[in-house]
């Protein structure tokens, strides 16, 4: 048999034996940094130029800018908690006061607690047998 020394190939070693080139990577990073810095400087110059162009003498304001127009219903609530509290107070006031609903018909509103007391004392009005046949 041939007893020559056999030098292993990269396939035999199972890993790459050479290192990555550092110079191309550094050149790429330098070029990337220059492009990013140049872009930032260009955008800074561009925004400053736009601000100078939009001078106060060039600004055109709409004549309707100072007119406060209320949007149509339904509107968004500006402060829902305050509006809910105000609604609850109005409902509570409505349920706890005496007032005329219709003076000509003799309809009067009484507080709900008083109405419950009257129903507990007198009971609910019952239909008479004559009223039962009217719906047919």
N, CA, C and O of each residue as an XYZ file, in Angstrom:
544
protein
N       0.825     -1.157      0.000
C       0.000      0.000      0.000
C       0.880      1.234      0.000
O       2.055      1.230      0.366
N       0.218      2.280     -0.438
C       0.919      3.557     -0.528
C       0.838      4.251      0.819
O      -0.249      4.566      1.302
N       1.987      4.486      1.419
C       2.036      5.043      2.746
C       2.338      6.529      2.715
O       2.985      7.044      3.627
N       1.891      7.219      1.698
C       2.143      8.663      1.624
C       1.299      9.400      2.652
O       0.199      8.992      3.026
N       1.888     10.521      3.088
C       1.111     11.368      3.992
C       0.023     12.028      3.193
O       0.268     12.597      2.129
N      -1.146     11.951      3.697
C      -2.308     12.538      3.027
C      -2.699     13.809      3.782
O      -3.068     13.757      4.955
N      -2.611     14.987      3.073
C      -3.018     16.227      3.729
C      -4.534     16.363      3.615
O      -5.095     16.201      2.532
N      -5.184     16.654      4.716
C      -6.655     16.740      4.659
C      -7.098     17.960      3.862
O      -6.479     19.021      3.937
N      -8.171     17.799      3.103
C      -8.772     18.881      2.338
C      -9.780     19.594      3.246
O     -10.161     19.062      4.289
N     -10.223     20.825      2.840
C     -11.222     21.517      3.680
C     -12.474     20.689      3.893
O     -13.116     20.815      4.936
N     -12.842     19.843      2.934
C     -14.036     19.006      3.116
C     -13.815     17.979      4.210
O     -14.746     17.586      4.913
N     -12.553     17.544      4.343
C     -12.258     16.540      5.372
C     -12.237     17.153      6.777
O     -12.556     16.482      7.759
N     -11.865     18.414      6.860
C     -11.746     19.047      8.169
C     -13.110     19.376      8.785
O     -13.227     19.387     10.010
N     -14.148     19.644      7.977
C     -15.481     19.916      8.492
C     -15.744     21.370      8.815
O     -16.829     21.709      9.288
N     -14.765     22.247      8.567
C     -14.977     23.668      8.803
C     -14.099     24.458      7.848
O     -13.162     23.928      7.250
N     -14.422     25.730      7.720
C     -13.638     26.576      6.834
C     -12.333     26.950      7.530
O     -12.313     27.326      8.702
N     -11.256     26.836      6.778
C      -9.949     27.053      7.403
C      -9.432     28.471      7.209
O      -8.450     28.851      7.847
N     -10.059     29.264      6.351
C      -9.600     30.636      6.137
C     -10.539     31.606      6.851
O     -11.730     31.344      7.018
N      -9.969     32.721      7.260
C     -10.757     33.751      7.915
C     -11.386     34.663      6.871
O     -10.963     34.700      5.716
N     -12.420     35.408      7.310
C     -13.050     36.380      6.424
C     -12.106     37.557      6.227
O     -11.330     37.901      7.119
N     -12.179     38.162      5.063
C     -11.350     39.336      4.781
C     -11.896     40.522      5.563
O     -13.093     40.801      5.496
N     -11.059     41.216      6.293
C     -11.482     42.314      7.137
C     -11.594     43.607      6.340
O     -12.500     44.403      6.588
N     -10.690     43.835      5.384
C     -10.682     45.092      4.638
C     -12.004     45.352      3.902
O     -12.539     46.452      4.034
N     -12.564     44.401      3.133
C     -13.837     44.690      2.457
C     -14.967     45.012      3.432
O     -15.818     45.849      3.130
N     -14.989     44.369      4.581
C     -16.036     44.632      5.577
C     -15.887     46.053      6.119
O     -16.874     46.774      6.266
N     -14.640     46.454      6.417
C     -14.417     47.813      6.914
C     -14.764     48.854      5.861
O     -15.341     49.890      6.191
N     -14.421     48.599      4.592
C     -14.777     49.525      3.511
C     -16.291     49.650      3.376
O     -16.818     50.743      3.167
N     -16.984     48.519      3.496
C     -18.451     48.551      3.411
C     -19.042     49.379      4.563
O     -19.924     50.208      4.345
N     -18.550     49.148      5.789
C     -19.064     49.890      6.941
C     -18.758     51.378      6.819
O     -19.590     52.213      7.175
N     -17.570     51.717      6.318
C     -17.226     53.117      6.118
C     -18.141     53.764      5.084
O     -18.636     54.873      5.287
N     -18.361     53.059      3.970
C     -19.245     53.591      2.926
C     -20.675     53.738      3.456
O     -21.340     54.733      3.167
N     -21.151     52.762      4.226
C     -22.503     52.834      4.807
C     -22.619     54.034      5.749
O     -23.613     54.759      5.705
N     -21.619     54.247      6.593
C     -21.636     55.391      7.497
C     -21.641     56.711      6.748
O     -22.338     57.647      7.139
N     -20.854     56.792      5.657
C     -20.843     58.015      4.863
C     -22.193     58.273      4.192
O     -22.661     59.411      4.149
N     -22.812     57.224      3.674
C     -24.125     57.383      3.031
C     -25.169     57.828      4.054
O     -25.971     58.716      3.768
N     -25.168     57.232      5.220
C     -26.148     57.607      6.260
C     -25.911     59.040      6.717
O     -26.858     59.817      6.837
N     -24.637     59.401      6.976
C     -24.339     60.776      7.407
C     -24.713     61.781      6.332
O     -25.275     62.834      6.635
N     -24.406     61.466      5.076
C     -24.760     62.360      3.981
C     -26.267     62.521      3.855
O     -26.756     63.624      3.612
N     -27.002     61.435      4.017
C     -28.468     61.510      3.949
C     -29.019     62.375      5.068
O     -29.942     63.159      4.852
N     -28.458     62.239      6.263
C     -28.936     63.041      7.384
C     -28.652     64.527      7.153
O     -29.503     65.373      7.426
N     -27.466     64.840      6.656
C     -27.143     66.239      6.373
C     -28.031     66.797      5.271
O     -28.484     67.938      5.355
N     -28.282     66.000      4.241
C     -29.153     66.436      3.149
C     -30.578     66.702      3.651
O     -31.189     67.701      3.273
N     -31.109     65.817      4.497
C     -32.466     66.005      5.031
C     -32.518     67.225      5.956
O     -33.511     67.952      5.966
N     -31.452     67.451      6.731
C     -31.394     68.635      7.585
C     -31.436     69.906      6.732
O     -32.189     70.834      7.028
N     -30.642     69.939      5.698
C     -30.637     71.091      4.797
C     -32.008     71.267      4.136
O     -32.495     72.390      4.007
N     -32.635     70.153      3.716
C     -33.927     70.203      3.029
C     -35.015     70.752      3.950
O     -35.804     71.601      3.534
N     -35.066     70.277      5.198
C     -36.092     70.759      6.128
C     -35.883     72.232      6.471
O     -36.849     72.984      6.595
N     -34.635     72.643      6.622
C     -34.371     74.062      6.874
C     -34.804     74.919      5.682
O     -35.351     76.006      5.864
N     -34.561     74.435      4.478
C     -34.976     75.168      3.278
C     -36.501     75.268      3.217
O     -37.034     76.310      2.835
N     -37.204     74.202      3.588
C     -38.672     74.246      3.594
C     -39.188     75.239      4.633
O     -40.134     75.979      4.361
N     -38.587     75.264      5.809
C     -39.001     76.219      6.839
C     -38.790     77.655      6.369
O     -39.637     78.516      6.609
N     -37.668     77.918      5.701
C     -37.405     79.270      5.210
C     -38.379     79.641      4.098
O     -38.783     80.798      3.981
N     -38.752     78.669      3.291
C     -39.680     78.924      2.189
C     -41.082     79.224      2.715
O     -41.817     80.024      2.137
N     -41.438     78.572      3.815
C     -42.768     78.775      4.406
C     -42.715     79.973      5.354
O     -43.045     79.860      6.535
N     -42.310     81.076      4.840
C     -42.200     82.298      5.639
C     -43.597     82.827      5.971
O     -44.562     82.470      5.295
N     -43.721     83.662      6.989
C     -45.046     84.182      7.373
C     -45.722     84.980      6.266
O     -46.950     85.011      6.199
N     -44.955     85.621      5.402
C     -45.592     86.393      4.335
C     -46.184     85.485      3.272
O     -47.039     85.926      2.504
N     -45.756     84.231      3.203
C     -46.301     83.294      2.210
C     -47.483     82.504      2.760
O     -48.217     81.874      1.999
N     -47.667     82.533      4.050
C     -48.707     81.715      4.663
C     -50.093     82.251      4.311
O     -50.400     83.422      4.531
N     -50.913     81.373      3.764
C     -52.279     81.735      3.399
C     -53.206     81.027      4.381
O     -53.236     79.799      4.459
N     -53.948     81.818      5.116
C     -54.872     81.250      6.094
C     -56.275     81.205      5.515
O     -56.684     82.090      4.763
N     -56.979     80.192      5.867
C     -58.361     80.061      5.447
C     -59.212     81.083      6.187
O     -58.978     81.323      7.372
N     -60.193     81.694      5.525
C     -61.053     82.645      6.238
C     -61.955     81.954      7.260
O     -62.516     82.617      8.133
N     -62.099     80.640      7.164
C     -62.972     79.917      8.086
C     -62.218     79.351      9.279
O     -62.803     78.643     10.099
N     -60.928     79.652      9.387
C     -60.137     79.049     10.451
C     -60.574     79.509     11.842
O     -60.441     78.752     12.803
N     -61.088     80.720     11.968
C     -61.499     81.237     13.272
C     -62.974     81.002     13.573
O     -63.425     81.300     14.679
N     -63.726     80.484     12.631
C     -65.154     80.239     12.828
C     -65.322     78.877     13.492
O     -64.912     77.856     12.939
N     -65.916     78.864     14.663
C     -66.165     77.617     15.380
C     -67.548     77.116     14.993
O     -68.561     77.685     15.398
N     -67.580     76.060     14.217
C     -68.847     75.515     13.762
C     -69.105     74.207     14.496
O     -68.246     73.326     14.534
N     -70.282     74.088     15.074
C     -70.635     72.887     15.817
C     -71.010     71.804     14.806
O     -71.828     72.049     13.919
N     -70.422     70.605     14.929
C     -70.749     69.535     13.995
C     -72.173     69.036     14.222
O     -72.739     69.248     15.295
N     -72.753     68.379     13.228
C     -74.121     67.872     13.389
C     -74.167     66.722     14.395
O     -73.143     66.122     14.722
N     -75.358     66.433     14.871
C     -75.551     65.328     15.807
C     -75.273     64.014     15.104
O     -75.469     63.956     13.890
N     -74.853     63.003     15.735
C     -74.429     62.895     17.113
C     -73.007     63.404     17.266
O     -72.148     63.150     16.421
N     -72.769     64.121     18.345
C     -71.440     64.679     18.612
C     -70.705     63.797     19.615
O     -71.326     63.080     20.399
N     -69.413     63.858     19.582
C     -68.612     63.142     20.565
C     -68.722     63.839     21.907
O     -68.886     65.057     21.973
N     -68.634     63.075     22.954
C     -68.689     63.653     24.292
C     -67.320     64.243     24.628
O     -66.292     63.592     24.445
N     -67.318     65.460     25.111
C     -66.047     66.075     25.479
C     -65.561     65.559     26.828
O     -64.358     65.395     27.027
N     -66.485     65.299     27.760
C     -66.124     64.749     29.068
C     -67.237     63.788     29.494
O     -68.187     64.207     30.156
N     -67.135     62.508     29.126
C     -68.215     61.553     29.403
C     -68.555     61.410     30.879
O     -69.725     61.242     31.221
N     -67.560     61.472     31.766
C     -67.843     61.288     33.191
C     -68.712     62.420     33.718
O     -69.658     62.173     34.467
N     -68.409     63.648     33.340
C     -69.201     64.804     33.798
C     -70.606     64.728     33.214
O     -71.584     64.997     33.912
N     -70.712     64.366     31.947
C     -72.033     64.290     31.316
C     -72.874     63.172     31.921
O     -74.084     63.328     32.083
N     -72.243     62.040     32.257
C     -72.983     60.952     32.902
C     -73.452     61.369     34.287
O     -74.585     61.075     34.669
N     -72.599     62.050     35.043
C     -72.993     62.522     36.373
C     -74.142     63.521     36.270
O     -75.087     63.460     37.057
N     -74.069     64.444     35.304
C     -75.128     65.429     35.112
C     -76.437     64.729     34.733
O     -77.500     65.099     35.233
N     -76.372     63.717     33.849
C     -77.566     62.970     33.456
C     -78.186     62.256     34.658
O     -79.404     62.272     34.832
N     -77.339     61.626     35.493
C     -77.849     60.913     36.670
C     -78.504     61.882     37.649
O     -79.529     61.556     38.247
N     -77.919     63.079     37.822
C     -78.513     64.078     38.708
C     -79.865     64.540     38.188
O     -80.802     64.711     38.968
N     -79.978     64.747     36.872
C     -81.259     65.162     36.293
C     -82.310     64.071     36.463
O     -83.464     64.359     36.780
N     -81.910     62.814     36.252
C     -82.850     61.704     36.433
C     -83.291     61.598     37.886
O     -84.473     61.397     38.166
N     -82.340     61.734     38.812
C     -82.688     61.651     40.228
C     -83.624     62.783     40.625
O     -84.572     62.572     41.382
N     -83.363     63.984     40.117
C     -84.237     65.133     40.399
C     -85.627     64.872     39.826
O     -86.631     65.167     40.473
N     -85.688     64.325     38.623
C     -86.978     64.052     37.987
C     -87.776     63.013     38.772
O     -89.001     63.101     38.850
N     -87.087     62.033     39.352
C     -87.774     60.985     40.094
C     -88.140     61.397     41.521
O     -88.888     60.686     42.192
N     -87.633     62.519     41.987
C     -87.876     62.881     43.388
C     -88.581     64.229     43.543
O     -88.485     64.845     44.604
N     -89.272     64.695     42.531
C     -89.943     65.990     42.663
C     -91.420     65.881     42.247
O     -91.820     65.002     41.484
N     -92.190     66.805     42.783
C     -93.586     66.942     42.406
C     -93.652     67.959     41.271
O     -93.021     69.013     41.347
N     -94.414     67.650     40.214
C     -94.586     68.634     39.130
C     -95.755     68.210     38.251
O     -96.144     67.044     38.194
N     -96.290     69.207     37.578
C     -97.362     68.941     36.631
C     -96.775     68.378     35.339
O     -95.779     68.884     34.822
N     -97.408     67.321     34.829
C     -97.032     66.787     33.522
C     -97.969     67.385     32.486
O     -97.533     67.879     31.446
N     -99.280     67.334     32.789
C    -100.275     67.926     31.901
C    -101.383     68.486     32.793
O    -102.205     67.743     33.329
N    -101.386     69.797     32.937
C    -102.321     70.438     33.854
C    -103.768     70.273     33.383
O    -104.656     70.061     34.209
N    -104.024     70.367     32.068
C    -105.400     70.260     31.561
C    -105.990     68.873     31.799
O    -107.180     68.747     32.090
N    -105.162     67.830     31.678
C    -105.657     66.465     31.887
C    -105.608     66.056     33.351
O    -106.176     65.033     33.734
N    -104.941     66.842     34.156
C    -104.845     66.515     35.575
C    -103.758     65.482     35.870
O    -103.834     64.770     36.871
N    -102.763     65.400     35.014
C    -101.679     64.435     35.231
C    -100.578     65.144     36.019
O    -100.078     66.197     35.626
N    -100.218     64.519     37.159
C     -99.256     65.112     38.066
C     -98.187     64.081     38.373
O     -98.496     62.901     38.545
N     -96.934     64.508     38.446
C     -95.837     63.594     38.769
C     -95.519     63.727     40.241
O     -95.414     64.827     40.783
N     -95.367     62.553     40.885
C     -94.986     62.541     42.298
C     -93.665     61.773     42.415
O     -93.298     61.030     41.504
N     -92.954     61.948     43.526
C     -91.692     61.208     43.700
C     -91.934     59.703     43.698
O     -92.987     59.227     44.122
N     -90.959     58.977     43.222
C     -91.125     57.534     43.050
C     -91.305     56.829     44.393
O     -92.039     55.844     44.471
N     -90.651     57.312     45.449
C     -90.819     56.688     46.762
C     -92.277     56.821     47.234
O     -92.851     55.881     47.783
N     -92.856     57.998     47.010
C     -94.258     58.226     47.407
C     -95.189     57.354     46.570
O     -96.167     56.815     47.087
N     -94.892     57.215     45.291
C     -95.736     56.365     44.428
C     -95.687     54.912     44.892
O     -96.711     54.230     44.880
N     -94.508     54.426     45.303
C     -94.418     53.048     45.790
C     -95.183     52.874     47.100
O     -95.800     51.834     47.332
N     -95.138     53.901     47.959
C     -95.902     53.830     49.212
C     -97.397     53.759     48.929
O     -98.116     52.974     49.548
N     -97.870     54.597     47.975
C     -99.304     54.587     47.643
C     -99.729     53.254     47.042
O    -100.819     52.764     47.340
N     -98.898     52.668     46.211
C     -99.249     51.362     45.624
C     -99.250     50.289     46.704
O    -100.099     49.397     46.693
N     -98.309     50.369     47.635
C     -98.283     49.385     48.719
C     -99.527     49.510     49.599
O    -100.041     48.498     50.073
N    -100.023     50.734     49.827
C    -101.213     50.941     50.655
C    -102.478     50.535     49.915
O    -103.304     49.799     50.455
N    -102.638     51.009     48.687
C    -103.893     50.847     47.957
C    -103.899     49.634     47.043
O    -104.971     49.117     46.727
N    -102.741     49.164     46.610
C    -102.683     48.059     45.659
C    -102.808     48.586     44.235
O    -103.165     49.744     44.016
N    -102.512     47.726     43.279
C    -102.632     48.105     41.873
C    -104.097     48.106     41.468
O    -104.882     47.302     41.970
N    -104.468     49.000     40.569
C    -105.861     48.980     40.120
C    -106.127     47.698     39.327
O    -105.344     47.310     38.460
N    -107.248     47.055     39.647
C    -107.600     45.816     38.974
C    -108.596     46.120     37.855
O    -109.386     47.059     37.955
N    -108.552     45.319     36.792
C    -109.517     45.483     35.698
C    -110.850     44.905     36.125
O    -110.919     43.857     36.767
N    -111.896     45.603     35.757
C    -113.216     45.089     36.068
C    -113.588     44.045     35.002
O    -113.004     44.042     33.919
N    -114.529     43.184     35.290
C    -114.923     42.187     34.289
C    -115.434     42.826     33.004
O    -115.313     42.229     31.934
N    -115.996     44.015     33.085
C    -116.488     44.699     31.883
C    -115.317     45.138     30.985
O    -115.445     45.141     29.760
N    -114.180     45.507     31.592
C    -113.016     45.941     30.813
C    -112.370     44.776     30.074
O    -111.725     44.999     29.049
N    -112.516     43.554     30.550
C    -111.850     42.397     29.923
C    -112.411     42.125     28.545
O    -111.668     41.664     27.679
N    -113.670     42.381     28.298
C    -114.284     42.092     27.005
C    -114.097     43.188     25.976
O    -114.468     42.986     24.820
N    -113.539     44.344     26.332
C    -113.417     45.440     25.394
C    -112.350     45.204     24.338
O    -112.452     45.761     23.245
N    -111.340     44.408     24.616
C    -110.247     44.212     23.689
C    -110.609     43.314     22.518
O    -109.859     43.275     21.543
N    -111.714     42.596     22.567
C    -112.074     41.650     21.506
C    -112.812     42.282     20.380
O    -113.175     41.601     19.421
